[in-house]
Amino acid sequence: MGHDGGVAVVVGAGGLGAAVAAALAGGHVLVVADRDDDAARRLADEVGGVPVTVDITRAESVHALAAHAAGLGPVTALVHTAGVSPATATVAQIVAVDLIGTANVLDAFARVMAAGGAGVAVASMAGHIFGPHLTKEQEQAMSCAPSSELADLELFRSCTDGPTAYGYAKRGNQLRVAFAAAEWGRRATRINSVSPGVIDTAMGQAELSAPDGAMTSYLARHSPLGRPLAPGEVAAVIGFLFSPAAAAITGTDVLVDGGALSLLSGSRAAG
């Protein structure tokens, strides 16, 4: 996937995390981290990695993960894939895991990445859908508020709808990556986000079959691609962001949605 040697950290042992870990295996000391200890161990066994249990909603747990990884050698690659979705989580859980968890990971690893290293945080096309509904003040607050204060933002205290909270949280991921790029750059490292459409994983299938998943299903099945994304397809784009060809790319978001959002753009244009 680009780097030779060093330590690669994959946060999240789900379907996408497994695809990323498989692609990274062999060229790195590979750390597989997940809140589910058994899941982390199973994936680590499959790819020859080191399992670590982490709770990304707790800053101290993520800092411990970062310190552990740095103790194994220079940390050259980080991929943060862990998350929850509206079909399986409450609004509070979405904010804690998808927004605060990502902020904790970005903060902790900014301090340990080796020069020349890079990180990728997985966001979602939902961030692009809900982003236009945010004010500049709301976006600024999500960009740079301390992670411990994010749950107290009025935007989330007044939100009772899971899909909306998810979209705002994923927009927050994109914004925090853009804001973090300067700090990461001072360490000669890069950070980007990738925003997939619906991925053919257990979580993606749960979203497709959820009672309020009609829009998700429509976007996946009627997009130009016409199907959910394979985990390996998203992992390949993440791999590109670690490659020498991406050396000038940082602080940005890469949309990997099979053309799904073009459906919404077309609808707006027609309207």
C-alpha positions, 0 to 999 in steps of 0.5 A: 500500500505504499510504505515499506516498513514501520508500524501501520495501525488499523482502527476498527476490525469490521469489514472495511477494516479487514480489507485495509488490514489485508492490504497493509499486511506484510510490509508493516508491523500491523496493529489491529485495534477494536473495542471488541477484543475478540474481533481484534484478535481474530483479524490480527490472527488472519493478517499477522498483526498485533491486537489491541483493545481500544475504546475510541470514545475515551481519549485516554484509551486512544492515547494509550493505543498511539503510545503502544503503536509508537513503542513498536517502531515508527508509525507510518500509516494510520487508517481509522475505520471504526464507526456505528450507523443509524440502523444500529446505534442511538444518536448519543452513540453516533456522536460518541463513536463517529464524531468524538471517536474520530477526533480522539484518534486524530488528536492522539496520532498527530503526536506520534506519526513518523515523518513521511507518514500518513493517515486516513479517516473514513467518513461517509458520503452522508457528510456531503449530503448534510454538510450544506445544512450547516452554518459556518459557525456550526462547521467551525465549532465541529472543526476545532472544538475540543473533543470533550466539548463536541457532544455539548454543541447545540447541533447535537444536543437538539438532534433526535434523528439518527440519520441526521446525527450521522450525517452531521457527525460524518461532516464533522469528520471531514472538517476535523481532518481539514483542520488537523492537516496543519498540525500533521503537516508540522510533523511532515505527515499527511492526513485525509478522509475518504467518504464512501457510499454504501459498502457491502459489509454487515453495517452497510447491509443493515443500513440498506434493510433499515426501516428508514433506509429507503434513501440509502438503498435508492442511492446504492441501487440507482447510482451509476455503479448500480450496487454497493461498494466492495470493501476492497474497492474503498481500501484501494482508494485508501491505499492510493492516499498512502502512495508516493503519487499522493504525496501532495494530497493532505487535508482533503476528502475523497468521495468514493460513492459509485456516483451516488451523489450525482443522483442528488446533483441531477435532481437539484439541477432538474429542480 
